[in-house]
């Protein structure tokens, strides 16, 4: 693996981690909303 490839891999891994975090936060928010709606009715 060349140096530029290794750097690109690091960048992609960082972006992947960031996107996974965003997805997890979004799913959590959706679940909280669903739970709140369930209790409201």
PDB file as gemmi writes it, atoms N, CA and C in Angstrom:
CRYST1    1.000    1.000    1.000  90.00  90.00  90.00 P 1                      
ATOM      1  N   UNK A   1       0.850  -1.185   0.000  1.00  0.00           N  
ATOM      2  CA  UNK A   1       0.000   0.000   0.000  1.00  0.00           C  
ATOM      3  C   UNK A   1       0.896   1.248   0.000  1.00  0.00           C  
ATOM      4  N   UNK A   2       0.598   2.171  -0.880  1.00  0.00           N  
ATOM      5  CA  UNK A   2       1.405   3.391  -0.954  1.00  0.00           C  
ATOM      6  C   UNK A   2       0.975   4.374   0.132  1.00  0.00           C  
ATOM      7  N   UNK A   3       1.789   5.391   0.332  1.00  0.00           N  
ATOM      8  CA  UNK A   3       1.480   6.406   1.349  1.00  0.00           C  
ATOM      9  C   UNK A   3       0.170   7.143   1.029  1.00  0.00           C  
ATOM     10  N   UNK A   4      -0.030   7.594  -0.222  1.00  0.00           N  
ATOM     11  CA  UNK A   4      -1.313   8.252  -0.520  1.00  0.00           C  
ATOM     12  C   UNK A   4      -2.525   7.341  -0.293  1.00  0.00           C  
ATOM     13  N   UNK A   5      -2.369   6.064  -0.605  1.00  0.00           N  
ATOM     14  CA  UNK A   5      -3.465   5.115  -0.376  1.00  0.00           C  
ATOM     15  C   UNK A   5      -3.759   4.984   1.117  1.00  0.00           C  
ATOM     16  N   UNK A   6      -2.712   4.923   1.909  1.00  0.00           N  
ATOM     17  CA  UNK A   6      -2.888   4.805   3.359  1.00  0.00           C  
ATOM     18  C   UNK A   6      -3.570   6.045   3.918  1.00  0.00           C  
ATOM     19  N   UNK A   7      -3.184   7.220   3.424  1.00  0.00           N  
ATOM     20  CA  UNK A   7      -3.821   8.465   3.876  1.00  0.00           C  
ATOM     21  C   UNK A   7      -5.291   8.483   3.492  1.00  0.00           C  
ATOM     22  N   UNK A   8      -5.585   8.056   2.275  1.00  0.00           N  
ATOM     23  CA  UNK A   8      -6.967   8.027   1.796  1.00  0.00           C  
ATOM     24  C   UNK A   8      -7.796   7.048   2.630  1.00  0.00           C  
ATOM     25  N   UNK A   9      -7.208   5.915   2.965  1.00  0.00           N  
ATOM     26  CA  UNK A   9      -7.889   4.931   3.801  1.00  0.00           C  
ATOM     27  C   UNK A   9      -8.226   5.532   5.157  1.00  0.00           C  
ATOM     28  N   UNK A  10      -7.277   6.260   5.744  1.00  0.00           N  
ATOM     29  CA  UNK A  10      -7.514   6.910   7.032  1.00  0.00           C  
ATOM     30  C   UNK A  10      -8.663   7.907   6.928  1.00  0.00           C  
ATOM     31  N   UNK A  11      -8.663   8.694   5.841  1.00  0.00           N  
ATOM     32  CA  UNK A  11      -9.732   9.681   5.642  1.00  0.00           C  
ATOM     33  C   UNK A  11     -11.083   8.990   5.531  1.00  0.00           C  
ATOM     34  N   UNK A  12     -11.139   7.915   4.764  1.00  0.00           N  
ATOM     35  CA  UNK A  12     -12.396   7.195   4.583  1.00  0.00           C  
ATOM     36  C   UNK A  12     -12.870   6.554   5.890  1.00  0.00           C  
ATOM     37  N   UNK A  13     -11.940   6.043   6.664  1.00  0.00           N  
ATOM     38  CA  UNK A  13     -12.310   5.446   7.952  1.00  0.00           C  
ATOM     39  C   UNK A  13     -12.875   6.501   8.891  1.00  0.00           C  
ATOM     40  N   UNK A  14     -12.269   7.691   8.875  1.00  0.00           N  
ATOM     41  CA  UNK A  14     -12.752   8.781   9.726  1.00  0.00           C  
ATOM     42  C   UNK A  14     -14.151   9.219   9.285  1.00  0.00           C  
ATOM     43  N   UNK A  15     -14.343   9.347   7.976  1.00  0.00           N  
ATOM     44  CA  UNK A  15     -15.651   9.740   7.457  1.00  0.00           C  
ATOM     45  C   UNK A  15     -16.697   8.669   7.782  1.00  0.00           C  
ATOM     46  N   UNK A  16     -16.320   7.415   7.639  1.00  0.00           N  
ATOM     47  CA  UNK A  16     -17.224   6.308   7.952  1.00  0.00           C  
ATOM     48  C   UNK A  16     -17.656   6.352   9.422  1.00  0.00           C  
ATOM     49  N   UNK A  17     -16.705   6.597  10.306  1.00  0.00           N  
ATOM     50  CA  UNK A  17     -17.012   6.685  11.734  1.00  0.00           C  
ATOM     51  C   UNK A  17     -17.969   7.845  12.006  1.00  0.00           C  
ATOM     52  N   UNK A  18     -17.739   8.972  11.338  1.00  0.00           N  
ATOM     53  CA  UNK A  18     -18.592  10.153  11.513  1.00  0.00           C  
ATOM     54  C   UNK A  18     -20.017   9.853  11.030  1.00  0.00           C  
ATOM     55  N   UNK A  19     -20.125   9.194   9.889  1.00  0.00           N  
ATOM     56  CA  UNK A  19     -21.443   8.872   9.345  1.00  0.00           C  
ATOM     57  C   UNK A  19     -22.174   7.856  10.215  1.00  0.00           C  
ATOM     58  N   UNK A  20     -21.449   6.891  10.751  1.00  0.00           N  
ATOM     59  CA  UNK A  20     -22.072   5.912  11.651  1.00  0.00           C  
ATOM     60  C   UNK A  20     -22.615   6.596  12.893  1.00  0.00           C  
ATOM     61  N   UNK A  21     -21.865   7.577  13.405  1.00  0.00           N  
ATOM     62  CA  UNK A  21     -22.298   8.326  14.583  1.00  0.00           C  
ATOM     63  C   UNK A  21     -23.567   9.111  14.258  1.00  0.00           C  
ATOM     64  N   UNK A  22     -23.587   9.768  13.106  1.00  0.00           N  
ATOM     65  CA  UNK A  22     -24.772  10.514  12.688  1.00  0.00           C  
ATOM     66  C   UNK A  22     -25.986   9.595  12.553  1.00  0.00           C  
ATOM     67  N   UNK A  23     -25.778   8.442  11.958  1.00  0.00           N  
ATOM     68  CA  UNK A  23     -26.867   7.478  11.780  1.00  0.00           C  
ATOM     69  C   UNK A  23     -27.392   7.015  13.141  1.00  0.00           C  
ATOM     70  N   UNK A  24     -26.496   6.707  14.051  1.00  0.00           N  
ATOM     71  CA  UNK A  24     -26.904   6.251  15.383  1.00  0.00           C  
ATOM     72  C   UNK A  24     -27.696   7.342  16.099  1.00  0.00           C  
ATOM     73  N   UNK A  25     -27.245   8.588  15.998  1.00  0.00           N  
ATOM     74  CA  UNK A  25     -27.952   9.694  16.643  1.00  0.00           C  
ATOM     75  C   UNK A  25     -29.336   9.875  16.036  1.00  0.00           C  
ATOM     76  N   UNK A  26     -29.419   9.756  14.715  1.00  0.00           N  
ATOM     77  CA  UNK A  26     -30.698   9.902  14.026  1.00  0.00           C  
ATOM     78  C   UNK A  26     -31.660   8.788  14.434  1.00  0.00           C  
ATOM     79  N   UNK A  27     -31.169   7.563  14.499  1.00  0.00           N  
ATOM     80  CA  UNK A  27     -32.014   6.442  14.893  1.00  0.00           C  
ATOM     81  C   UNK A  27     -32.498   6.603  16.332  1.00  0.00           C  
ATOM     82  N   UNK A  28     -31.628   7.093  17.196  1.00  0.00           N  
ATOM     83  CA  UNK A  28     -31.994   7.312  18.590  1.00  0.00           C  
ATOM     84  C   UNK A  28     -33.086   8.382  18.684  1.00  0.00           C  
ATOM     85  N   UNK A  29     -32.903   9.462  17.934  1.00  0.00           N  
ATOM     86  CA  UNK A  29     -33.887  10.537  17.921  1.00  0.00           C  
ATOM     87  C   UNK A  29     -35.247  10.018  17.431  1.00  0.00           C  
ATOM     88  N   UNK A  30     -35.223   9.200  16.392  1.00  0.00           N  
ATOM     89  CA  UNK A  30     -36.466   8.616  15.874  1.00  0.00           C  
ATOM     90  C   UNK A  30     -37.138   7.746  16.924  1.00  0.00           C  
ATOM     91  N   UNK A  31     -36.362   6.967  17.625  1.00  0.00           N  
ATOM     92  CA  UNK A  31     -36.918   6.083  18.652  1.00  0.00           C  
ATOM     93  C   UNK A  31     -37.533   6.898  19.788  1.00  0.00           C  
ATOM     94  N   UNK A  32     -36.867   7.974  20.194  1.00  0.00           N  
ATOM     95  CA  UNK A  32     -37.387   8.839  21.261  1.00  0.00           C  
ATOM     96  C   UNK A  32     -38.706   9.466  20.816  1.00  0.00           C  
ATOM     97  N   UNK A  33     -38.746   9.913  19.565  1.00  0.00           N  
ATOM     98  CA  UNK A  33     -39.975  10.513  19.022  1.00  0.00           C  
ATOM     99  C   UNK A  33     -41.104   9.498  19.008  1.00  0.00           C  
ATOM    100  N   UNK A  34     -40.801   8.298  18.527  1.00  0.00           N  
ATOM    101  CA  UNK A  34     -41.817   7.238  18.489  1.00  0.00           C  
ATOM    102  C   UNK A  34     -42.344   6.943  19.896  1.00  0.00           C  
ATOM    103  N   UNK A  35     -41.438   6.863  20.845  1.00  0.00           N  
ATOM    104  CA  UNK A  35     -41.817   6.568  22.231  1.00  0.00           C  
ATOM    105  C   UNK A  35     -42.698   7.685  22.796  1.00  0.00           C  
ATOM    106  N   UNK A  36     -42.327   8.921  22.509  1.00  0.00           N  
ATOM    107  CA  UNK A  36     -43.109  10.061  22.993  1.00  0.00           C  
ATOM    108  C   UNK A  36     -44.508  10.045  22.385  1.00  0.00           C  
ATOM    109  N   UNK A  37     -44.606   9.738  21.095  1.00  0.00           N  
ATOM    110  CA  UNK A  37     -45.911   9.675  20.440  1.00  0.00           C  
ATOM    111  C   UNK A  37     -46.762   8.545  21.001  1.00  0.00           C  
ATOM    112  N   UNK A  38     -46.119   7.429  21.309  1.00  0.00           N  
ATOM    113  CA  UNK A  38     -46.831   6.285  21.856  1.00  0.00           C  
ATOM    114  C   UNK A  38     -47.445   6.661  23.211  1.00  0.00           C  
ATOM    115  N   UNK A  39     -46.712   7.385  24.035  1.00  0.00           N  
ATOM    116  CA  UNK A  39     -47.193   7.756  25.365  1.00  0.00           C  
ATOM    117  C   UNK A  39     -48.268   8.829  25.277  1.00  0.00           C  
ATOM    118  N   UNK A  40     -48.148   9.707  24.297  1.00  0.00           N  
ATOM    119  CA  UNK A  40     -49.106  10.807  24.138  1.00  0.00           C  
ATOM    120  C   UNK A  40     -50.503  10.279  23.849  1.00  0.00           C  
ATOM    121  N   UNK A  41     -50.612   9.233  23.039  1.00  0.00           N  
ATOM    122  CA  UNK A  41     -51.919   8.714  22.668  1.00  0.00           C  
ATOM    123  C   UNK A  41     -52.285   7.667  23.668  1.00  0.00           C  
TER     124      UNK A  41                                                      
END                                                                             
